[in-house]
């Protein structure tokens, strides 16, 4: 696959550091990759500003015809996505390999 | 606890609420929910309470009751009509406004008030599982 990129978001993302995360992701969106995979497996916490950054990226990738996938959500991060009502908004995969190989299993395929 | 309205203190708030939640017997999911709600509430004060100043105080109180956890967050800055502090409707996914959605979805009751001469007060409650 041409121009696929995996970016690891680690630690805790809140309003203190989410602008930096936004800067990195927006740069990738604007570079018009064919696929952006955001690896959240080492993410311990994300707040609404971090989630808003992901939503903004998703919207940008839709406009650019770029695939955008999240991987590695642990139960705590999944809970936060559900609280924000975003659990069905993103394409979420188990791991980067699955995401890079062409997408994630949907509930219907399992 | 009394904290300055600086984003770097949000991590301190999360750690404190996490430990308090464990101490009073919440399970991990409940702890995640309460941590998220309190973090978002404090972030709102930081973002909107004092017009960007990071030196002003916010007062955070937590109290265990027989029924659950009561949280009170008080600031002494700008006042907003509490009716404007409602989450957007399900399905309307805009990047902004997620903080209120999280607060209202995480907690069993949420009440904003602007009854004092200055600032806002937020009271939230999370019940123990029966």
gemmi code that builds the backbone of each chain (N, CA, C; Angstrom):
import gemmi

chains = {
    "A": [
        ("UNK", (0.844, -1.193, 0.000), (0.000, 0.000, 0.000), (0.877, 1.240, 0.000)),
        ("UNK", (0.556, 2.226, -0.875), (1.356, 3.438, -0.955), (1.032, 4.354, 0.191)),
        ("UNK", (2.088, 5.037, 0.718), (1.916, 6.132, 1.655), (0.979, 5.796, 2.815)),
        ("UNK", (1.203, 4.674, 3.443), (0.484, 4.371, 4.683), (1.399, 4.737, 5.836)),
        ("UNK", (0.816, 5.279, 6.873), (1.633, 5.683, 8.016), (0.951, 5.225, 9.301)),
        ("UNK", (1.758, 4.766, 10.247), (1.256, 4.402, 11.575), (1.840, 5.387, 12.571)),
        ("UNK", (0.987, 6.001, 13.364), (1.483, 6.942, 14.378), (1.055, 6.439, 15.755)),
        ("UNK", (1.991, 6.389, 16.668), (1.727, 5.933, 18.039), (1.402, 7.127, 18.920)),
        ("UNK", (0.272, 7.055, 19.589), (-0.083, 8.084, 20.577), (-0.010, 7.420, 21.947)),
        ("UNK", (0.911, 7.883, 22.781), (1.203, 7.197, 24.043), (0.940, 8.101, 25.248)),
        ("UNK", (0.818, 7.471, 26.400), (0.694, 8.238, 27.635), (-0.715, 8.743, 27.844)),
        ("UNK", (-0.821, 10.006, 28.201), (-2.123, 10.609, 28.472), (-2.266, 11.857, 27.617)),
        ("UNK", (-3.401, 11.977, 26.958), (-3.669, 13.140, 26.124), (-4.781, 13.948, 26.778)),
        ("UNK", (-4.462, 15.183, 27.143), (-5.492, 16.088, 27.668), (-5.252, 17.476, 27.103)),
        ("UNK", (-5.955, 18.479, 27.614), (-5.867, 19.794, 26.975), (-4.466, 20.386, 27.094)),
        ("UNK", (-3.662, 19.835, 28.009), (-2.302, 20.339, 28.166), (-1.424, 19.985, 26.964)),
        ("UNK", (-1.604, 18.785, 26.407), (-0.720, 18.356, 25.314), (-1.446, 18.012, 24.018)),
        ("UNK", (-2.788, 18.081, 24.004), (-3.505, 17.699, 22.779), (-3.164, 18.603, 21.590)),
        ("UNK", (-2.804, 19.881, 21.799), (-2.402, 20.683, 20.628), (-1.200, 20.093, 19.882)),
        ("UNK", (-0.278, 19.469, 20.619), (0.874, 18.854, 19.946), (0.442, 17.651, 19.133)),
        ("UNK", (-0.459, 16.861, 19.702), (-0.979, 15.694, 18.983), (-1.702, 16.167, 17.725)),
        ("UNK", (-2.464, 17.201, 17.884), (-3.213, 17.759, 16.742), (-2.275, 18.192, 15.622)),
        ("UNK", (-1.184, 18.842, 16.013), (-0.223, 19.333, 15.026), (0.330, 18.170, 14.198)),
        ("UNK", (0.709, 17.099, 14.883), (1.297, 15.948, 14.195), (0.275, 15.299, 13.260)),
        ("UNK", (-0.911, 15.073, 13.783), (-1.928, 14.384, 12.971), (-2.386, 15.239, 11.795)),
        ("UNK", (-2.528, 16.530, 12.028), (-2.966, 17.409, 10.931), (-1.936, 17.432, 9.802)),
        ("UNK", (-0.664, 17.360, 10.186), (0.401, 17.329, 9.176), (0.233, 16.082, 8.301)),
        ("UNK", (-0.103, 14.966, 8.916), (-0.299, 13.721, 8.169), (-1.531, 13.800, 7.277)),
        ("UNK", (-2.573, 14.413, 7.812), (-3.799, 14.542, 7.024), (-3.526, 15.400, 5.783)),
        ("UNK", (-2.814, 16.502, 6.010), (-2.546, 17.417, 4.902), (-1.580, 16.817, 3.890)),
        ("UNK", (-0.764, 15.853, 4.316), (0.170, 15.198, 3.403), (-0.531, 14.195, 2.492)),
        ("UNK", (-1.825, 13.990, 2.728), (-2.646, 13.144, 1.855), (-2.098, 11.720, 1.729)),
        ("UNK", (-1.852, 11.114, 2.884), (-1.473, 9.702, 2.906), (-2.652, 8.885, 2.379)),
        ("UNK", (-2.362, 7.677, 1.913), (-3.485, 6.826, 1.489), (-4.155, 6.202, 2.716)),
        ("UNK", (-3.371, 6.012, 3.776), (-3.902, 5.406, 4.998), (-3.169, 5.960, 6.201)),
        ("UNK", (-3.919, 6.370, 7.205), (-3.339, 6.772, 8.481), (-3.882, 5.832, 9.548)),
        ("UNK", (-2.964, 5.190, 10.268), (-3.352, 4.316, 11.378), (-2.846, 4.951, 12.662)),
        ("UNK", (-3.741, 5.176, 13.589), (-3.352, 5.758, 14.871), (-3.364, 4.648, 15.911)),
        ("UNK", (-2.198, 4.349, 16.435), (-2.040, 3.263, 17.400), (-2.223, 3.813, 18.815)),
        ("UNK", (-3.284, 3.354, 19.481), (-3.601, 3.843, 20.822), (-3.296, 2.802, 21.900)),
        ("UNK", (-2.530, 1.784, 21.563), (-2.322, 0.677, 22.511), (-1.542, 1.096, 23.756)),
        ("UNK", (-0.763, 2.179, 23.638), (-0.011, 2.660, 24.810), (-0.648, 3.927, 25.396)),
        ("UNK", (-1.896, 4.156, 25.047), (-2.592, 5.348, 25.531), (-3.306, 5.019, 26.826)),
        ("UNK", (-3.019, 5.794, 27.876), (-3.617, 5.525, 29.185), (-4.855, 6.380, 29.446)),
        ("UNK", (-4.940, 7.519, 28.773), (-6.093, 8.395, 28.979), (-6.210, 9.349, 27.812)),
        ("UNK", (-7.454, 9.692, 27.464), (-7.677, 10.721, 26.454), (-8.895, 11.528, 26.872)),
        ("UNK", (-8.811, 12.834, 26.743), (-9.952, 13.680, 27.124), (-10.676, 14.157, 25.867)),
        ("UNK", (-11.637, 15.037, 26.064), (-12.462, 15.470, 24.941), (-11.650, 16.246, 23.909)),
        ("UNK", (-10.611, 16.954, 24.330), (-9.796, 17.681, 23.354), (-9.015, 16.698, 22.484)),
        ("UNK", (-8.561, 15.601, 23.062), (-7.898, 14.564, 22.281), (-8.868, 13.876, 21.336)),
        ("UNK", (-10.057, 13.601, 21.832), (-11.083, 12.990, 20.989), (-11.479, 13.936, 19.851)),
        ("UNK", (-11.578, 15.208, 20.170), (-11.931, 16.191, 19.139), (-10.860, 16.238, 18.059)),
        ("UNK", (-9.615, 16.074, 18.462), (-8.516, 16.017, 17.493), (-8.707, 14.829, 16.556)),
        ("UNK", (-9.070, 13.683, 17.097), (-9.294, 12.502, 16.256), (-10.491, 12.719, 15.333)),
        ("UNK", (-11.541, 13.316, 15.829), (-12.717, 13.588, 14.992), (-12.351, 14.537, 13.860)),
        ("UNK", (-11.594, 15.560, 14.192), (-11.160, 16.529, 13.193), (-10.316, 15.848, 12.111)),
        ("UNK", (-9.436, 14.949, 12.538), (-8.614, 14.209, 11.570), (-9.486, 13.332, 10.696)),
        ("UNK", (-10.432, 12.670, 11.306), (-11.330, 11.815, 10.531), (-12.043, 12.634, 9.457)),
        ("UNK", (-12.529, 13.797, 9.841), (-13.226, 14.653, 8.884), (-12.285, 15.081, 7.763)),
        ("UNK", (-11.040, 15.388, 8.103), (-10.062, 15.779, 7.092), (-9.745, 14.630, 6.149)),
        ("UNK", (-9.647, 13.421, 6.683), (-9.314, 12.275, 5.832), (-10.484, 11.912, 4.919)),
        ("UNK", (-11.668, 12.134, 5.379), (-12.833, 11.891, 4.518), (-12.790, 12.837, 3.318)),
        ("UNK", (-12.450, 14.091, 3.600), (-12.363, 15.076, 2.492), (-11.248, 14.725, 1.524)),
        ("UNK", (-10.148, 14.152, 2.046), (-8.981, 13.831, 1.213), (-9.034, 12.438, 0.620)),
        ("UNK", (-10.084, 11.713, 0.943), (-10.182, 10.320, 0.488), (-9.053, 9.453, 1.048)),
        ("UNK", (-8.694, 9.709, 2.270), (-7.680, 8.937, 2.984), (-8.380, 7.999, 3.954)),
        ("UNK", (-7.856, 6.776, 4.064), (-8.393, 5.863, 5.076), (-7.847, 6.271, 6.445)),
        ("UNK", (-8.675, 6.138, 7.464), (-8.259, 6.537, 8.815), (-8.732, 5.481, 9.783)),
        ("UNK", (-7.801, 4.837, 10.469), (-8.171, 3.743, 11.365), (-7.494, 3.917, 12.712)),
        ("UNK", (-8.181, 3.477, 13.738), (-7.616, 3.460, 15.091), (-7.360, 2.018, 15.474)),
        ("UNK", (-6.285, 1.785, 16.221), (-5.990, 0.426, 16.682), (-5.606, 0.448, 18.149)),
        ("UNK", (-5.794, -0.700, 18.782), (-5.238, -0.904, 20.111), (-5.979, -0.243, 21.249)),
        ("UNK", (-7.295, -0.060, 21.127), (-8.020, 0.581, 22.226), (-8.134, -0.390, 23.409)),
        ("UNK", (-7.647, 0.017, 24.570), (-7.823, -0.815, 25.763), (-9.193, -0.514, 26.387)),
        ("UNK", (-9.619, -1.310, 27.362), (-10.969, -1.111, 27.923), (-11.229, 0.289, 28.462)),
        ("UNK", (-10.220, 0.918, 29.074), (-10.445, 2.264, 29.615), (-10.697, 3.259, 28.480)),
        ("UNK", (-9.905, 3.167, 27.423), (-10.069, 4.095, 26.289), (-11.388, 3.802, 25.591)),
        ("UNK", (-11.742, 2.530, 25.488), (-13.052, 2.183, 24.901), (-14.176, 2.813, 25.704)),
        ("UNK", (-14.064, 2.772, 27.038), (-15.088, 3.389, 27.895), (-15.225, 4.874, 27.599)),
        ("UNK", (-14.099, 5.543, 27.436), (-14.125, 6.983, 27.181), (-14.755, 7.273, 25.823)),
        ("UNK", (-14.423, 6.455, 24.839), (-15.064, 6.627, 23.520), (-16.578, 6.464, 23.649)),
        ("UNK", (-16.995, 5.507, 24.456), (-18.449, 5.279, 24.625), (-19.101, 6.450, 25.351)),
        ("UNK", (-18.419, 6.979, 26.368), (-18.974, 8.139, 27.081), (-19.195, 9.304, 26.128)),
        ("UNK", (-18.270, 9.454, 25.179), (-18.357, 10.551, 24.212), (-19.211, 10.191, 23.011)),
        ("UNK", (-19.768, 8.957, 23.013), (-20.658, 8.488, 21.938), (-19.912, 8.408, 20.602)),
        ("UNK", (-18.667, 8.014, 20.655), (-17.850, 7.937, 19.451), (-17.462, 6.505, 19.089)),
        ("UNK", (-18.024, 5.525, 19.783), (-17.547, 4.154, 19.592), (-17.857, 3.598, 18.209)),
        ("UNK", (-18.840, 4.193, 17.527), (-19.180, 3.689, 16.180), (-18.761, 4.675, 15.084)),
        ("UNK", (-18.075, 5.727, 15.460), (-17.739, 6.766, 14.482), (-16.475, 6.409, 13.696)),
        ("UNK", (-15.551, 5.761, 14.378), (-14.263, 5.443, 13.759), (-14.208, 3.986, 13.319)),
        ("UNK", (-13.293, 3.709, 12.356), (-12.983, 2.323, 12.021), (-11.904, 1.900, 13.013)),
        ("UNK", (-12.231, 0.920, 13.843), (-11.334, 0.509, 14.922), (-10.904, -0.926, 14.707)),
        ("UNK", (-9.595, -1.155, 14.709), (-9.038, -2.489, 14.499), (-8.329, -2.961, 15.757)),
        ("UNK", (-8.097, -4.271, 15.804), (-7.379, -4.832, 16.949), (-5.921, -4.375, 16.946)),
        ("UNK", (-5.274, -4.502, 15.773), (-3.854, -4.189, 15.707), (-3.464, -3.525, 14.411)),
        ("UNK", (-2.214, -3.042, 14.373), (-1.749, -2.304, 13.198), (-1.694, -3.199, 11.963)),
        ("UNK", (-1.331, -4.448, 12.150), (-1.218, -5.371, 11.005), (-2.559, -5.492, 10.294)),
        ("UNK", (-3.584, -5.713, 11.074), (-4.942, -5.824, 10.522), (-5.334, -4.528, 9.821)),
        ("UNK", (-5.009, -3.416, 10.444), (-5.379, -2.114, 9.873), (-4.647, -1.864, 8.557)),
        ("UNK", (-3.382, -2.284, 8.481), (-2.588, -2.036, 7.274), (-2.955, -2.997, 6.156)),
        ("UNK", (-3.495, -4.164, 6.526), (-3.771, -5.173, 5.509), (-5.126, -5.008, 4.852)),
        ("UNK", (-5.845, -4.007, 5.255), (-7.060, -3.751, 4.498), (-8.301, -3.606, 5.299)),
        ("UNK", (-8.182, -3.353, 6.567), (-9.373, -2.986, 7.301), (-9.669, -3.910, 8.447)),
        ("UNK", (-10.686, -3.518, 9.154), (-10.981, -4.186, 10.399), (-12.236, -5.008, 10.232)),
        ("UNK", (-12.356, -6.058, 11.034), (-13.558, -6.879, 10.989), (-14.687, -6.059, 11.568)),
        ("UNK", (-15.823, -6.148, 10.918), (-17.017, -5.524, 11.494), (-17.753, -6.575, 12.297)),
        ("UNK", (-18.744, -6.174, 13.050), (-19.500, -7.138, 13.857), (-20.169, -8.164, 12.958)),
        ("UNK", (-20.567, -7.748, 11.734), (-21.265, -8.665, 10.837), (-20.327, -9.746, 10.318)),
        ("UNK", (-19.006, -9.417, 10.204), (-18.071, -10.373, 9.628), (-17.592, -11.382, 10.652)),
        ("UNK", (-17.695, -11.073, 11.942), (-17.149, -11.971, 12.966), (-18.072, -13.159, 13.217)),
    ],
    "B": [
        ("UNK", (-9.705, 19.929, 47.406), (-8.430, 20.509, 47.038), (-8.658, 21.798, 46.265)),
        ("UNK", (-7.712, 22.717, 46.414), (-7.760, 23.971, 45.670), (-6.593, 23.965, 44.697)),
        ("UNK", (-6.912, 24.193, 43.434), (-5.886, 24.126, 42.394), (-5.916, 25.404, 41.577)),
        ("UNK", (-4.784, 25.749, 41.017), (-4.770, 26.824, 40.025), (-5.305, 26.269, 38.719)),
        ("UNK", (-5.906, 27.157, 37.948), (-6.526, 26.746, 36.687), (-5.492, 26.541, 35.589)),
        ("UNK", (-4.602, 25.628, 35.798), (-3.578, 25.382, 34.782), (-3.741, 23.961, 34.258)),
        ("UNK", (-3.653, 23.797, 32.947), (-3.856, 22.459, 32.368), (-2.903, 21.393, 32.915)),
        ("UNK", (-1.733, 21.797, 33.369), (-0.772, 20.803, 33.850), (-1.246, 20.114, 35.127)),
        ("UNK", (-2.221, 20.710, 35.809), (-2.722, 20.103, 37.045), (-3.811, 19.064, 36.797)),
        ("UNK", (-4.265, 18.952, 35.571), (-5.334, 17.976, 35.298), (-4.878, 16.550, 35.614)),
        ("UNK", (-3.625, 16.287, 35.378), (-3.106, 14.948, 35.684), (-3.192, 14.673, 37.187)),
        ("UNK", (-2.926, 15.689, 37.988), (-3.027, 15.557, 39.441), (-4.475, 15.247, 39.826)),
        ("UNK", (-5.394, 15.950, 39.218), (-6.825, 15.723, 39.496), (-7.191, 14.285, 39.149)),
        ("UNK", (-6.765, 13.831, 37.978), (-7.127, 12.464, 37.558), (-6.569, 11.435, 38.523)),
        ("UNK", (-5.325, 11.586, 38.914), (-4.709, 10.624, 39.844), (-5.468, 10.599, 41.170)),
        ("UNK", (-5.814, 11.789, 41.655), (-6.493, 11.896, 42.948), (-7.868, 11.243, 42.887)),
        ("UNK", (-8.630, 11.551, 41.856), (-9.969, 10.996, 41.733), (-9.898, 9.481, 41.533)),
        ("UNK", (-8.909, 9.036, 40.788), (-8.736, 7.591, 40.573), (-8.509, 6.870, 41.896)),
        ("UNK", (-7.624, 7.414, 42.698), (-7.332, 6.771, 43.978), (-8.517, 6.861, 44.937)),
        ("UNK", (-9.204, 7.996, 44.919), (-10.367, 8.143, 45.781), (-11.461, 7.174, 45.360)),
        ("UNK", (-11.631, 7.024, 44.061), (-12.629, 6.081, 43.560), (-12.343, 4.655, 44.005)),
        ("UNK", (-11.079, 4.271, 43.935), (-10.685, 2.926, 44.378), (-10.928, 2.779, 45.887)),
        ("UNK", (-10.598, 3.820, 46.614), (-10.734, 3.778, 48.078), (-12.181, 3.569, 48.496)),
        ("UNK", (-13.103, 4.198, 47.797), (-14.508, 4.093, 48.219), (-15.213, 2.901, 47.574)),
        ("UNK", (-14.500, 2.144, 46.732), (-15.068, 0.885, 46.262), (-15.683, 0.875, 44.872)),
        ("UNK", (-15.440, 1.903, 44.073), (-15.908, 1.862, 42.691), (-15.109, 0.818, 41.924)),
        ("UNK", (-15.746, 0.219, 40.904), (-14.986, -0.678, 40.036), (-14.255, 0.146, 38.974)),
        ("UNK", (-13.460, -0.530, 38.152), (-12.598, 0.207, 37.226), (-13.394, 1.017, 36.209)),
        ("UNK", (-14.505, 0.484, 35.775), (-15.308, 1.229, 34.800), (-15.883, 2.493, 35.430)),
        ("UNK", (-16.383, 2.364, 36.644), (-16.918, 3.532, 37.338), (-15.820, 4.564, 37.592)),
        ("UNK", (-14.653, 4.085, 37.939), (-13.535, 4.999, 38.169), (-13.206, 5.754, 36.889)),
        ("UNK", (-13.143, 5.033, 35.768), (-12.875, 5.683, 34.475), (-13.913, 6.754, 34.205)),
        ("UNK", (-15.164, 6.450, 34.490), (-16.242, 7.406, 34.219), (-16.130, 8.651, 35.100)),
        ("UNK", (-15.877, 8.448, 36.376), (-15.787, 9.591, 37.289), (-14.545, 10.428, 36.981)),
        ("UNK", (-13.433, 9.762, 36.720), (-12.206, 10.490, 36.364), (-12.454, 11.354, 35.124)),
        ("UNK", (-13.090, 10.771, 34.139), (-13.351, 11.506, 32.893), (-14.258, 12.709, 33.151)),
        ("UNK", (-15.301, 12.506, 33.947), (-16.249, 13.595, 34.209), (-15.569, 14.737, 34.961)),
        ("UNK", (-14.811, 14.401, 35.983), (-14.163, 15.447, 36.780), (-13.087, 16.157, 35.952)),
        ("UNK", (-12.348, 15.387, 35.176), (-11.324, 15.980, 34.303), (-11.950, 16.967, 33.328)),
        ("UNK", (-13.047, 16.555, 32.708), (-13.718, 17.443, 31.745), (-14.271, 18.683, 32.428)),
        ("UNK", (-14.805, 18.506, 33.622), (-15.356, 19.652, 34.353), (-14.249, 20.656, 34.680)),
        ("UNK", (-13.126, 20.141, 35.138), (-12.003, 21.033, 35.457), (-11.457, 21.692, 34.186)),
        ("UNK", (-11.395, 20.929, 33.116), (-10.920, 21.481, 31.842), (-11.832, 22.619, 31.381)),
        ("UNK", (-13.131, 22.472, 31.618), (-14.070, 23.540, 31.256), (-13.797, 24.814, 32.050)),
        ("UNK", (-13.499, 24.656, 33.320), (-13.178, 25.831, 34.138), (-11.898, 26.486, 33.619)),
        ("UNK", (-10.905, 25.653, 33.309), (-9.632, 26.178, 32.805), (-9.839, 26.923, 31.491)),
        ("UNK", (-10.678, 26.323, 30.654), (-10.875, 26.871, 29.312), (-11.751, 28.123, 29.325)),
        ("UNK", (-12.784, 28.130, 30.162), (-13.816, 29.169, 30.070), (-13.991, 30.008, 31.325)),
        ("UNK", (-13.463, 29.529, 32.445), (-13.840, 30.158, 33.709), (-13.248, 31.527, 33.946)),
        ("UNK", (-11.996, 31.702, 33.519), (-11.300, 32.936, 33.865), (-10.707, 33.639, 32.649)),
        ("UNK", (-11.278, 33.418, 31.489), (-10.812, 34.115, 30.298), (-9.388, 33.794, 29.916)),
        ("UNK", (-8.931, 32.589, 30.242), (-7.587, 32.194, 29.835), (-6.524, 32.332, 30.902)),
        ("UNK", (-6.844, 32.980, 32.009), (-5.852, 33.115, 33.083), (-5.637, 31.766, 33.759)),
        ("UNK", (-4.387, 31.433, 34.044), (-4.070, 30.140, 34.647), (-3.693, 30.264, 36.121)),
        ("UNK", (-3.872, 31.434, 36.704), (-3.475, 31.627, 38.103), (-4.647, 31.550, 39.070)),
        ("UNK", (-5.841, 31.563, 38.544), (-7.027, 31.650, 39.392), (-7.381, 30.278, 39.964)),
        ("UNK", (-8.131, 30.274, 41.069), (-8.368, 29.001, 41.751), (-9.629, 28.278, 41.289)),
        ("UNK", (-9.573, 26.971, 41.398), (-10.792, 26.185, 41.345), (-10.768, 25.252, 42.560)),
        ("UNK", (-11.955, 25.080, 43.133), (-12.085, 24.307, 44.357), (-12.785, 22.998, 44.030)),
        ("UNK", (-12.153, 21.890, 44.327), (-12.718, 20.574, 44.025), (-12.922, 19.812, 45.330)),
        ("UNK", (-14.157, 19.393, 45.558), (-14.472, 18.623, 46.763), (-15.087, 17.288, 46.371)),
        ("UNK", (-14.701, 16.234, 47.059), (-15.292, 14.914, 46.844), (-15.736, 14.382, 48.192)),
        ("UNK", (-16.908, 13.768, 48.182), (-17.428, 13.262, 49.453), (-18.112, 11.930, 49.222)),
        ("UNK", (-17.740, 10.941, 49.999), (-18.404, 9.646, 49.920), (-19.658, 9.696, 50.792)),
        ("UNK", (-20.781, 9.283, 50.207), (-22.008, 9.160, 50.979), (-22.407, 7.687, 51.025)),
        ("UNK", (-23.491, 7.380, 51.692), (-23.946, 5.979, 51.711), (-24.371, 5.513, 50.317)),
        ("UNK", (-24.766, 6.485, 49.484), (-25.278, 6.116, 48.158), (-24.217, 6.162, 47.065)),
        ("UNK", (-23.177, 6.942, 47.265), (-22.170, 7.049, 46.214), (-21.194, 8.192, 46.443)),
        ("UNK", (-20.786, 8.807, 45.342), (-19.782, 9.864, 45.405), (-20.386, 11.190, 44.978)),
        ("UNK", (-20.233, 12.195, 45.834), (-20.626, 13.550, 45.465), (-19.374, 14.347, 45.131)),
        ("UNK", (-19.455, 15.083, 44.023), (-18.325, 15.918, 43.600), (-18.833, 17.349, 43.448)),
        ("UNK", (-18.081, 18.287, 43.981), (-18.432, 19.698, 43.848), (-17.218, 20.444, 43.297)),
        ("UNK", (-17.457, 21.205, 42.219), (-16.394, 21.997, 41.607), (-16.841, 23.444, 41.573)),
        ("UNK", (-16.027, 24.310, 42.157), (-16.411, 25.715, 42.274), (-15.319, 26.587, 41.682)),
        ("UNK", (-15.765, 27.569, 40.883), (-14.805, 28.579, 40.434), (-15.375, 29.953, 40.750)),
        ("UNK", (-14.575, 30.976, 40.596), (-14.971, 32.333, 40.994), (-14.791, 33.301, 39.835)),
        ("UNK", (-14.985, 32.780, 38.632), (-14.762, 33.589, 37.440), (-16.052, 33.966, 36.743)),
        ("UNK", (-16.049, 33.725, 35.426), (-17.208, 34.103, 34.614), (-18.414, 33.253, 34.958)),
        ("UNK", (-19.584, 33.862, 34.787), (-20.811, 33.112, 34.987), (-21.467, 32.861, 33.643)),
        ("UNK", (-22.046, 31.688, 33.528), (-22.737, 31.287, 32.301), (-24.131, 30.824, 32.683)),
        ("UNK", (-25.060, 31.034, 31.816), (-26.403, 30.519, 32.051), (-26.329, 28.994, 32.091)),
        ("UNK", (-26.677, 28.366, 33.203), (-26.586, 26.899, 33.291), (-27.381, 26.168, 32.207)),
        ("UNK", (-28.412, 26.812, 31.692), (-29.201, 26.161, 30.637), (-28.392, 25.970, 29.361)),
        ("UNK", (-27.329, 26.732, 29.211), (-26.494, 26.597, 28.012), (-25.507, 25.437, 28.152)),
        ("UNK", (-25.406, 24.889, 29.369), (-24.418, 23.831, 29.613), (-25.090, 22.464, 29.516)),
        ("UNK", (-25.606, 22.187, 28.332), (-26.255, 20.901, 28.068), (-25.513, 20.228, 26.932)),
        ("UNK", (-25.453, 18.902, 26.923), (-24.747, 18.238, 25.826), (-25.573, 18.282, 24.543)),
        ("UNK", (-24.878, 18.124, 23.389), (-25.613, 18.096, 22.129), (-26.315, 16.750, 21.995)),
        ("UNK", (-27.230, 16.676, 21.033), (-28.026, 15.461, 20.886), (-27.171, 14.341, 20.303)),
        ("UNK", (-27.529, 13.137, 20.618), (-26.835, 11.960, 20.080), (-26.861, 12.008, 18.560)),
        ("UNK", (-25.740, 11.735, 17.947), (-25.670, 11.695, 16.488), (-25.106, 12.959, 15.894)),
        ("UNK", (-25.082, 14.018, 16.666), (-24.563, 15.275, 16.156), (-23.096, 15.391, 16.526)),
        ("UNK", (-22.211, 14.691, 15.762), (-20.813, 14.578, 16.167), (-19.995, 15.746, 15.685)),
        ("UNK", (-19.903, 16.753, 16.535), (-19.028, 17.874, 16.235), (-17.802, 17.744, 17.131)),
        ("UNK", (-16.639, 18.275, 16.674), (-15.447, 18.181, 17.528), (-15.632, 18.868, 18.879)),
        ("UNK", (-16.329, 19.959, 18.958), (-16.511, 20.649, 20.233), (-17.737, 20.149, 20.959)),
        ("UNK", (-17.765, 20.373, 22.286), (-18.954, 19.984, 23.039), (-18.893, 18.587, 23.599)),
        ("UNK", (-17.821, 17.858, 23.310), (-17.725, 16.478, 23.790), (-17.568, 16.417, 25.305)),
        ("UNK", (-16.968, 17.436, 25.891), (-16.753, 17.436, 27.333), (-18.045, 17.319, 28.108)),
        ("UNK", (-19.055, 18.067, 27.698), (-20.353, 18.008, 28.388), (-21.026, 16.661, 28.171)),
        ("UNK", (-20.878, 16.112, 26.980), (-21.442, 14.777, 26.720), (-20.848, 13.774, 27.696)),
        ("UNK", (-19.543, 13.830, 27.855), (-18.858, 12.902, 28.764), (-19.347, 13.099, 30.193)),
        ("UNK", (-19.435, 14.340, 30.632), (-19.880, 14.615, 32.002), (-21.276, 14.034, 32.233)),
        ("UNK", (-22.196, 14.342, 31.344), (-23.582, 13.902, 31.541), (-23.734, 12.391, 31.385)),
        ("UNK", (-22.936, 11.785, 30.527), (-23.049, 10.335, 30.358), (-22.370, 9.573, 31.486)),
        ("UNK", (-21.341, 10.166, 32.076), (-20.578, 9.457, 33.107), (-21.253, 9.477, 34.470)),
        ("UNK", (-21.911, 10.578, 34.766), (-22.428, 10.766, 36.125), (-23.936, 10.535, 36.167)),
        ("UNK", (-24.427, 10.196, 37.346), (-25.863, 9.940, 37.502), (-26.659, 11.224, 37.660)),
        ("UNK", (-26.044, 12.254, 38.217), (-26.710, 13.553, 38.218), (-25.664, 14.645, 38.057)),
        ("UNK", (-26.065, 15.701, 37.356), (-25.177, 16.822, 37.056), (-25.987, 18.100, 37.230)),
        ("UNK", (-25.444, 19.044, 38.001), (-26.182, 20.286, 38.214), (-25.222, 21.466, 38.210)),
        ("UNK", (-25.386, 22.330, 37.207), (-24.615, 23.577, 37.154), (-25.451, 24.680, 37.790)),
        ("UNK", (-24.806, 25.523, 38.568), (-25.544, 26.662, 39.104), (-24.660, 27.900, 39.090)),
        ("UNK", (-25.343, 29.036, 38.954), (-24.658, 30.331, 38.949), (-25.333, 31.221, 39.983)),
        ("UNK", (-25.595, 30.644, 41.143), (-26.363, 31.359, 42.162), (-25.525, 32.328, 42.981)),
        ("UNK", (-24.234, 32.090, 43.055), (-23.380, 32.976, 43.866), (-23.097, 34.272, 43.115)),
        ("UNK", (-22.456, 35.196, 43.817), (-22.152, 36.482, 43.193), (-21.147, 36.353, 42.053)),
        ("UNK", (-20.296, 35.368, 42.144), (-19.306, 35.198, 41.082), (-19.076, 33.715, 40.822)),
        ("UNK", (-18.752, 33.433, 39.578), (-18.358, 32.075, 39.223), (-19.504, 31.091, 39.137)),
        ("UNK", (-19.101, 29.839, 38.984), (-20.056, 28.755, 38.782), (-19.801, 27.664, 39.807)),
        ("UNK", (-20.841, 26.881, 40.033), (-20.682, 25.686, 40.845), (-21.257, 24.501, 40.084)),
        ("UNK", (-20.543, 23.419, 40.102), (-21.013, 22.178, 39.483), (-21.078, 21.112, 40.562)),
        ("UNK", (-22.221, 20.475, 40.668), (-22.373, 19.338, 41.577), (-22.713, 18.111, 40.757)),
        ("UNK", (-21.967, 17.033, 41.005), (-22.199, 15.788, 40.288), (-22.309, 14.657, 41.294)),
        ("UNK", (-22.988, 13.603, 40.864), (-23.152, 12.447, 41.748), (-23.042, 11.160, 40.943)),
        ("UNK", (-22.340, 10.190, 41.528), (-22.217, 8.858, 40.918), (-22.586, 7.844, 41.978)),
        ("UNK", (-23.575, 7.009, 41.684), (-24.062, 6.054, 42.675), (-23.227, 4.786, 42.694)),
        ("UNK", (-23.173, 4.148, 43.843), (-22.582, 2.814, 43.926), (-23.483, 1.850, 43.175)),
        ("UNK", (-22.890, 0.797, 42.653), (-23.714, -0.239, 42.030), (-24.445, -0.987, 43.141)),
        ("UNK", (-25.694, -1.349, 42.838), (-26.474, -2.062, 43.866), (-26.300, -3.552, 43.706)),
    ],
}
model = gemmi.Model(1)
for chain_id, residues in chains.items():
    chain = gemmi.Chain(chain_id)
    for i, (resn, *xyz) in enumerate(residues, 1):
        res = gemmi.Residue()
        res.name, res.seqid = resn, gemmi.SeqId(i, " ")
        for name, pos in zip(("N", "CA", "C"), xyz):
            atom = gemmi.Atom()
            atom.name, atom.element = name, gemmi.Element(name[0])
            atom.pos, atom.b_iso = gemmi.Position(*pos), 0.0
            res.add_atom(atom)
        chain.add_residue(res)
    model.add_chain(chain)
structure = gemmi.Structure()
structure.add_model(model)
structure.setup_entities()
